[in-house]
Amino acid sequence: MNFNRIATTIEDMSGVFVGLNRLLKFGLAANHLKSITKKAFMGLDRLRRLDLSSNNITSVQENSFSNMLELKELVIDTRSLLCDCKLKWFPAWLETTSFKADVVAVCAYPERLEGKFVTRVHPGNFTCGECSIAAYCLYISLRYIC
């Protein structure tokens, strides 16, 4: 499913992979995915390789990959992450895996974290403010318009 211009959050596709429990490799590279939710990959329990590269992923919910116990390779390269309190789990989880080298996850917002790899951000810097999501949406919109 690489290069298919899929432009939705994987949240909207909840349950779509149920029945594909024998699938070992899955590619969603070079689409228009923005958000990965905790139910995104339900049904892909035996998956060993997941390629999410070349998507401008802004958020990854906690436990998004928890049902994939056999996952050995996760490929992500995004420089668009909203590095708030909801993403605090992600670098800690990456540290427990063997596929850190295949994950390029860089903060885009808040501005003080822009350009930093999530694995190099101190856990205390993943904070939430009242306007963080709205401000981030405005920031991203202006960045792509200018």
N, C-alpha and C positions, 0 to 999 in steps of 0.2 A: 504494500500500500504506500510505498515511497512515491514522492513526486505526484501526488493526486490532488493537490490543492484542497485538502481537507481543512476546513476553516471553522472549527468549533472547539469548544472545550471538550475534553474527553469525558467530562462530567455528564454531558448531554447524551453520551453513548453508553451509559451505564447498562451493563448486562449484555451488550452486543457480542461479547466474546464467549459467553457461556456456550458450552458445547465444543469449544476448540481446545479442550484440555490435553490434546496430544501434540499441539503445536510447540515446536522447540525454538524457532527463530521467528521474530516478528519485526518488521520495519515500518515505521511511520515517519521516516526522514523526509525533510524538505516539504513539509506541508505548512499549514498556518495554525498550528496548535498553540494555544496560549496558556492553558491551565490543565493540570493533571490532578484529578481528585482521587480520594482513597478507594473509590469503587471502579476506577477507570479500567483496570485490567482483570477484573473478576472473570474467572473461567480459564485463565492462562496459567494454571497452577504448575505446569511442567516446563514453562518457558525458560530457556537457558540464555537467550540473547535478545535484548530489546534495543532497537535503534530509534532514538528520538532526536537525532541530530538535525541541524539546520531548521529548527523551529524557534520562534521567539517566545519561549516559555517564560511566563511571568510569575507563575506560582505552582508549587508542588505541595499538595496536602500531605499531612502526616499519614503514614501507613499506605501510601499509594502503591508500594511495591511489596507489601508484607505477605500477600497471598502467594507470591512467586518464590517459593522456598528453594527452587533449583536454579534461580537466576545467577549466572556466572559473569555475564557481560552486559553492562548498561552503558549505552552511548548517548550522551547529552552534550550539546554545546550551545549554551544560551548566555547571552550577555544582557538579558532583559529582566532579571529577577527582582521582584519586590522583596527586599531583605528586611522583613518585619518580624514580629514575634511568631507569626504562623510558619515561618521558614526556619526557625531556630533548631528544630529537630534534624534538618537535612544534613548539615555538615557533620553532626555527631554520628548520624546513621552512616554516612559515607566512610567515616573513619573505621567503622566495623566491617566494611566490605573489602573485597579484593579488586573491585573495578574502579577505584579512585582515578586511575590514570586515563580512563576513557570518559571521564566526566569533567567538562569545562562549564562551571556554573559561576557566573559573575553577576554581581549586584548592579542594577541600574538606578535603584532608588532605595532609600533616601540618598540625597546628593552626597552626604558625608561618606557613604559607602560605595558610591559609584566607581566601577572599575575594579573593585576588590573581589577576589575569589572567595566564595562563601566559606571555604575551608580555612581561610586566613582571617575571618572576622571573629572577634571575641564573642562568645555567646551572649554576653551582656549588652552587645550592640544591636541585637535583634529585638527591637522594641516596637511597640504599637502606639501610635498617637491617634487622636480622634479623626484626623483628616488624612491619614497616610494613604489610603486607597484612592480617595478622590484626588489628592495632590499628585499621586503617581500617574493616574489616568491623564490628568491635565499635562503633566510633564512629558509623558510619552507622546501625546497628541501633538504638542508643540514641537517636540524634537523631530517628528516625522514630517511636519508641515514645513518647517524652516529649511 
